[in-house]
Amino acid sequence: MAESSAASSPLHLSGGGSLRGTVRVPGDKSISHRALLFGAIAEGTTRIEGLLPAEDPLSTAACLRAMGVEVSAIEAGQPVTVQGVGLDGFQEPHDVLNCGNSGTTMRLMLGLLAGRAGRHFVLTGDDSLRGRPMRRVGAPLAQMGAVIHGRRDGNFAPLAVLGQPLRGATIHTPVASAQVKSAILLAGLTASGSTTVIEPAQSRDHSERMLKAFGARLEVGGPGLTEVTLSPGHALRGQSVVVPGDISSAAFWLVAAAVTPGAELTVENVGLNPSRTGILEVLEQMGARLEVLNARDVAGEPVGDLRVSHGPLQPFTIGGELIPRLVDEIPVLAVAACCAEGVSRIADASELRVKETDRLAVMARQLGAMGGRIEEFEDGMAITGVTELQGAAVDSETDHRVAMSLAVAAGIASGDTVLRRPEAAAVSYPGFWDDLERLRA
Ligand code: S3P
């Protein structure tokens, strides 16, 4: 998380007890970033309901404001408005754009800025973000004519973008990454000629859905919906966007209810876009007691309420094309695996090594400190359960999803856990600790 955030003291989490009640998780992080960014390049006003009021979207909003975009105050429960400046309306900022801890901000912004001919932008971020690979975006954008300079052969921020006229291209991406796909599509909006992205497996498709809703011309096809073609030359129009709850935040409650004796939780208003629901399939594979209620469609995204209760769990095996559909849920699935009778296996997940932290190493280290039996591989882990976890001194290592996964583990551990750097949760779920206290009461 951003080093500018105030560090809080370690958090004492007691083991035992149960979880009951209803919770509404905050807005989807991926959709929130996109609503702000697409609103900024649209013509007219975009009104966003349910925007995630957390550090990552605040980073996106701050970058946009620095380029002359009016974004209203971001406060929980209040709609946010963005006054669009059009496809080519960003002003050159007077200073460096700080993306904080947010990979989505930096990567999507690279796509948006690369084609702003004659303007110069510098993007940076916190310690974690400055250590994350950016050539995966820089290299395809260079194929379209972009000029981006960065440390270590252009791979690491700070990155300088020297805006250029771009040309459309057909790009095969080596990893299934919605951030990479979205950056290329955004660059394609003002390129000459159409742009096609072909992914090895489908990544989350929020950009495609929302770009279409804003009036962009794009087609999705190919085996497993892995090919997206965008035709430029169409202005985007400001829209009304309703952001559903983030399934990646709901995942902590789903696993917590599944593994905590006596627990029963309902998580309301959760986004159920099929490119994100891998976690539900794994929980089903484990035999978890899970029900989807009130399935509905809200502003182009499927939404529902999820009810989960505790029960015996079987181990799971995941890999291949399922991984992009649950990539952010793997840390908390590692906790679930500790409670399943047998060996759970995660493969094809080397992308976790380049997230906010190296999540394979960090989860193996931190859950290991609580007695979790985890074997780490280059691209995954094998986790043996049932293991009775013990309270221990653990550390989020500044990663929001690690912080919340360890909180779930602490709840089922014998004895107390002391979690260092719990404030990391604010990157995606600022009210997490309050919700935990309320649901445990
Ligand atoms: C995101 C895509 C995923 C995910 C990240 C948000 C997005 O990353 O891990 O938290 O909003 O596009 P990759 O697309 O790089 O896998």
Residues whose N, C-alpha, C, O or C-beta is under 5 A from the ligand:
A	BS01	S3P	S30 T104 A176 S177 A178 Q179 V327 D328
